[in-house]
Structure formats: structure tokens, C-alpha cells
Amino acid sequence: MKIIISNPIHPIDEYASKAFIQILNMLLLADNIVELNAWLIDFNISPQYRSLSGYFSWSFGNQKFTLRQRIRYGSQSLFKGDILEVSFLNILYKNTDITININ
């Protein structure tokens, strides 16, 4: 699986990095986009560390999953640029090799 990380995670509070790790784990464990989306919804309904969508905005478009961080918890404003992107094919046809490209 190839995950492209383009920007840093900003430590806006003590839970932001934990929320990112939850999303990263979901990406690594999901068998497909539908399962990933269901998990993201489930973690928003019963969050362990507040709501994931309070920290991040994500989208499923152009055959990829992208993630952006909010400038503070619950804000509509986002930091500039995507944090990460993953092709749908990388989620569907993952293998044992995990590559994280940091740009």
C-alpha cells in the first residue's frame, strides 16, 4: 500500500495525533472504500478521543481518499494542503509492503 503524506500533523491539542493514528490504522486495515467510510462514520458516532471529523476533513474523490486537518477542533477552516492521500486501488489491492512517501 502506498500512502503519500504531504504535510505535517499540527498538534492543536493532546488528541489530534491520536485521531490521525486512528485514521491511519483504518486505512491500513480496511478491505475497501465502503468499509473505510463505515469505520470513519462509526468513530464519529462513538469516538474514543472526541470526534475524528472535529480534527479532520476527508473526501473520497478522483479515485483517492484525501485527508486535511482543521486549524482547531470543530473549525470549518483547514490548514493548507492535504495531509495524505491514498489511491482507491491501494486500499483494494493492498499487499504486505507498506510504503509511506513523505513529500
WOFENRA-V270532 format. One record per residue. N is the residue number from 1. RES is the residue in one small letter. SS is DSSP state (hx for helix, st for strand, lp for the rest). PHI is phi in radians with two decimals (none if undefined). Layout:
N:RES:SS:PHI
N:RES:SS:PHI
This chain:
1:m:lp:none
2:k:st:-1.97
3:i:st:-2.01
4:i:st:-1.74
5:i:st:-1.79
6:s:lp:-1.83
7:n:lp:-2.48
8:p:lp:-1.34
9:i:lp:-1.53
10:h:lp:-1.57
11:p:lp:-1.38
12:i:lp:-1.26
13:d:lp:-2.83
14:e:lp:-1.26
15:y:lp:-1.85
16:a:hx:-1.03
17:s:hx:-1.20
18:k:hx:-1.16
19:a:hx:-1.12
20:f:hx:-1.10
21:i:hx:-1.09
22:q:hx:-1.03
23:i:hx:-1.15
24:l:hx:-1.05
25:n:hx:-1.08
26:m:hx:-1.07
27:l:hx:-1.03
28:l:hx:-1.28
29:l:hx:-1.71
30:a:lp:-1.16
31:d:lp:-1.50
32:n:lp:-2.88
33:i:hx:-1.15
34:v:hx:-1.09
35:e:hx:-1.14
36:l:hx:-1.03
37:n:hx:-1.08
38:a:hx:-1.09
39:w:hx:-1.13
40:l:hx:-1.06
41:i:hx:-1.13
42:d:hx:-1.03
43:f:hx:-1.24
44:n:hx:-1.33
45:i:hx:-1.31
46:s:lp:-2.29
47:p:lp:-1.28
48:q:lp:-1.45
49:y:lp:-2.18
50:r:lp:1.20
51:s:lp:-1.50
52:l:hx:-1.05
53:s:hx:-1.25
54:g:hx:-1.24
55:y:hx:-1.74
56:f:st:-2.33
57:s:st:-2.06
58:w:st:-2.26
59:s:st:-2.54
60:f:st:-2.07
61:g:st:-2.72
62:n:lp:0.94
63:q:lp:1.10
64:k:st:-2.62
65:f:st:-1.75
66:t:st:-2.18
67:l:st:-2.32
68:r:st:-2.26
69:q:st:-1.80
70:r:st:-1.36
71:i:lp:-1.26
72:r:lp:-2.69
73:y:lp:-1.00
74:g:lp:1.42
75:s:lp:-1.26
76:q:lp:-1.44
77:s:lp:-1.42
78:l:st:-2.09
79:f:lp:-1.11
80:k:lp:-1.19
81:g:lp:1.45
82:d:lp:-1.24
83:i:lp:-1.37
84:l:st:-2.59
85:e:st:-2.54
86:v:st:-2.44
87:s:st:-1.17
88:f:hx:-0.96
89:l:hx:-1.12
90:n:hx:-1.17
91:i:hx:-1.33
92:l:hx:-1.24
93:y:lp:-1.92
94:k:lp:-1.25
95:n:lp:-2.28
96:t:lp:-1.34
97:d:lp:-1.49
98:i:lp:-1.98
99:t:st:-2.04
100:i:st:-2.02
101:n:st:-1.67
102:i:st:-1.86
103:n:lp:-1.58
